[in-house]
């Protein structure tokens, strides 16, 4: 069990008052099904010989599990462990340790382009806290510029930085491999599509979702949404809680510590003329243990113009401004 002092004050207040509100209440949903994991499985080493598997996954599901991805399992284990160690530190220490372009946020998964949290009030609280780190700014993580290291924050971040730098190299490789296979499937014009995925836009978010106080509880960790990215690549722990919406029902995604979960984002759906599906998903924590996950998001280049039949030409900045 995590120390109460590590949680944002708002979480502690809502727990004490038992007034937490599920942001998804009232939405058109049914209960999640609890069948064996049905999401497609993609072997990264067989992309060239089994292109139809990726095609079906992107067009029918918008989400898939990747195996044989080349990321050392030990690296994934250490990354999750170090993220849990970071979030277990006192709240005040975490809040004081980050300056732009890094940001620490809680209560909402929705951030401005600069990484600042968008406040939405206590009636729509998501029980998640996170650390936002642009991949190109990883060198700033744990560089000692915070307000002291009395609680060991800088030490933890320096160790985390090393892990994320190694992990980031793998994520960029995986994203490029997958996107190239998708571009081939969609027959995108290489003249334009070469800027549709830019490693310089990538950022990593580490998340901790607060646990339920009861074994049969149901904590609204992150409300239903789709990602605005081209691709999102998720590493999650054994606690689970990720759910996707398909065929008018919520489906629980089972945890598998040696695999990665990939989402099609809104940008890729637009690039595909809606042939690919940007999957709606959410997080519901149902265990008396916090959930830890690490997600990589990657976007089109800054000046890249997305061209498709169904949409007028636009940039990602245009999309953000809507």
Secondary structure, 3 states (H helix, E strand, C coil): CCCHHHCCHHHHHHHHHCCCCCCCCCCCCCCCECCCCCCEEEEHHHCCCCHHHHHHHHHHHCEEEEECCCCCHHHHHHHHHHHHHHHCCCHHHHHCCCCCCCEEEECCCCECCCCCECCCCHHHCCCEEEEEEEHHHHHHCCCCCCCCCCCCHHHHHHHHHHHHHHHHHHHHHHHHHHHHHHHHHHCCCHHHHCCCCEEEEEEEEEEEECCCCCCCCCEEEEEEECCCCCEEEEEECCCCCEEEEECCEEEECCCCCCCEEEEECHHHHHHCCCCCCCCCEEEEECCCCCEEEEEEEEECCCCCCECCCCCCCECHHHHHCC
